[in-house]
Amino acid sequence: MSQRQQLERIMEIDRQVRAGLYPNADRLARDLGVSRRVIFKDRAFMIERLGAPLATDRERGGWYYTEPAYALPNIMITEGELVAFFLSAELARHYVGTAFQKPLESALVTLAQAMPRQITVDLEALRQHASFSSPPALQVDLQRLLVIYEAIREQRLLWLRYRANTTGQQTERKVEPYHLHNDKGEWYLLAYDLGRGDRRTFHVGRILDCRKLPDKFVRRSSVLVEEWLRTAFGAEGGKAPVEVAVRFDAYQARWVRERQFHPSQQLEEQADGGVILRMQTSGLGEVRRWVMQYGSHAEVLAPLALRQAVIEEVRRMAEVYGI
């Protein structure tokens, strides 16, 4: 029987004791569908591990608290749940940015202090059993990220100073912030740029400064976050999606079949053992970079503009290597 089921039974025992029902092992076993032995184990757990002042009233034939002010711990959690939380915190630290390391460690300490004393987990041992590699992501200032999040939540206009990656130029923008998206450890802000009159994606790591403005905004019906995420590829998206078709040879097809690269993807098996992957996406720049990592094992079939972009990149690579 799981620890979670035991906690549920303990909560029911506590509820009945507080309600003055004077529960006993016989009635609880019948109500909860377990044996009297299981109930007595739960009672012993409450007394020995949770410090519950349980006593038996002989006249009423049941249990009561000798200290009416007693309360179960605010956080009751199993060891397995604590391990799961630790692993998720470790994963988050690596994928959402090292700026979150201190808050996550603080959360772990707070959780451990609020837990029943009997649950102990050797965090260093866990780090030896499981590990995560951090993606090569731009560092993000935690406070800046929180300001952006608050602006999104409060629907407040956001002023930001942004450095474009392609030109290195710094510009000031006033935007309606809609959504924060993390892709492979990189943080992106989806916003409506009032100066450009269109939606834009900003890499949070390139936002040099930002502040909330007093003015609030009403979300535009033309900015659909769900649609943007559904049609994007990686972090790139926002425009009208087009059909992309990529043929993978038999060698690479084995790995392609195992993975979901896009929500809309469909695989067409080929007679030679290869597959054609089709999907609807607007992130063609990201698709180009993704396809080229497979070298000669992948060929773009459509759209024509994407195929030409890959051909041009291959031609330039050949020039670099003197081919």
CORHU-V140423 format. One record per backbone hydrogen bond with DSSP energy under -0.5 kcal/mol. CO is the residue of the C=O (numbers start at 0). NH is the residue of the N-H. E is the energy in kcal/mol with one decimal. If there is no record, write none. Layout:
co: <CO/CO>
nh: <NH/NH>
e: <E/E>
//
This chain:
co: <1/2/3/4/5/6/7/8/9/10/11/12/13/14/15/16/22/23/24/25/26/27/28/28/34/35/36/37/38/39/40/41/42/43/44/44/45/51/52/54/55/56/56/61/63/65/66/73/74/77/78/79/80/81/82/83/84/85/86/87/88/89/90/91/93/96/97/99/100/101/102/103/104/105/106/107/108/109/110/111/113/115/117/120/121/122/123/124/125/134/140/141/142/143/144/145/146/147/148/149/150/150/151/154/155/156/157/158/159/159/160/160/161/161/163/168/170/172/173/173/174/174/175/178/180/180/181/182/185/186/186/187/187/188/188/189/189/190/190/191/191/192/192/197/199/199/201/201/202/203/205/205/208/210/214/219/221/222/223/224/225/226/227/230/230/232/235/241/243/244/244/245/246/247/248/249/250/251/251/252/254/255/258/261/265/266/267/269/273/274/274/275/275/276/277/278/278/280/281/282/283/284/285/286/287/288/289/290/291/293/294/296/298/301/302/303/304/305/306/307/308/309/310/311/312/313/314/315/316/317/318>
nh: <5/6/7/8/9/10/11/12/13/14/15/16/17/18/20/19/62/27/28/29/30/31/32/33/38/39/40/41/42/43/44/45/46/47/48/49/51/53/65/63/57/60/61/56/54/67/69/75/76/81/82/83/84/85/86/87/88/89/90/91/92/93/94/95/134/99/100/103/104/105/106/107/108/109/110/111/112/113/114/114/74/118/119/122/125/126/127/128/129/136/144/145/146/147/148/149/150/151/152/153/154/155/154/216/176/212/174/210/161/172/207/208/163/170/167/163/161/159/193/194/157/176/191/189/182/187/183/185/182/203/204/180/189/190/201/177/178/192/199/175/193/196/197/192/190/201/188/203/205/206/162/207/160/158/156/222/223/224/227/228/229/230/231/281/282/235/232/280/278/300/301/276/298/274/252/253/253/254/255/256/257/258/260/264/277/268/275/272/269/247/276/267/277/245/265/243/280/241/283/286/287/288/289/290/291/292/292/293/294/296/297/248/246/244/306/307/308/309/310/311/312/313/314/315/316/317/318/319/320/322/321>
e: <-1.6/-2.4/-2.0/-2.0/-2.5/-2.2/-1.6/-2.7/-2.6/-2.1/-2.4/-2.4/-2.5/-1.9/-2.4/-1.4/-2.4/-2.5/-2.4/-1.9/-2.8/-2.8/-0.9/-1.5/-1.6/-2.4/-1.8/-2.2/-2.4/-2.4/-2.3/-2.4/-2.1/-3.1/-2.5/-1.3/-2.9/-2.0/-2.6/-2.2/-0.8/-1.6/-1.3/-3.4/-2.4/-0.5/-2.3/-0.6/-0.5/-2.0/-2.5/-2.2/-2.3/-2.6/-2.7/-2.3/-2.4/-2.7/-2.5/-2.6/-2.5/-1.6/-2.3/-3.1/-0.5/-1.7/-1.9/-2.3/-2.5/-2.5/-2.1/-2.0/-2.2/-2.6/-2.5/-2.5/-2.3/-1.5/-0.7/-0.7/-0.7/-1.4/-0.8/-1.1/-2.0/-2.0/-1.1/-1.1/-2.0/-2.6/-2.1/-2.2/-2.1/-2.0/-2.3/-2.7/-2.2/-2.2/-2.5/-2.7/-0.8/-2.2/-0.6/-2.2/-0.6/-3.0/-2.7/-2.2/-0.6/-3.2/-2.3/-1.1/-0.6/-2.6/-1.8/-2.6/-3.1/-2.5/-2.1/-0.6/-2.6/-0.7/-2.3/-2.9/-0.6/-2.7/-0.5/-1.8/-2.8/-2.2/-0.6/-2.9/-0.5/-0.6/-2.7/-2.6/-1.7/-0.6/-3.3/-2.5/-0.7/-1.8/-1.2/-2.7/-2.6/-0.5/-3.2/-0.6/-2.0/-1.4/-2.1/-0.9/-2.7/-2.6/-2.8/-1.2/-0.9/-0.8/-2.3/-2.6/-2.2/-2.3/-1.5/-2.0/-0.7/-1.6/-2.7/-2.3/-2.0/-3.1/-1.6/-3.2/-2.2/-1.7/-2.4/-0.8/-0.6/-1.1/-1.9/-2.5/-0.6/-1.4/-0.7/-1.6/-2.8/-0.6/-2.1/-1.9/-2.6/-3.2/-0.5/-2.2/-0.5/-2.4/-2.3/-3.3/-0.6/-2.3/-1.6/-2.1/-2.5/-1.7/-2.2/-2.9/-1.9/-0.7/-0.8/-1.8/-1.3/-2.0/-1.3/-2.0/-3.2/-2.5/-2.1/-2.7/-1.9/-2.0/-2.4/-2.5/-1.8/-2.6/-2.3/-2.1/-2.2/-2.3/-1.7/-2.1/-2.0/-3.2/-1.1>
//
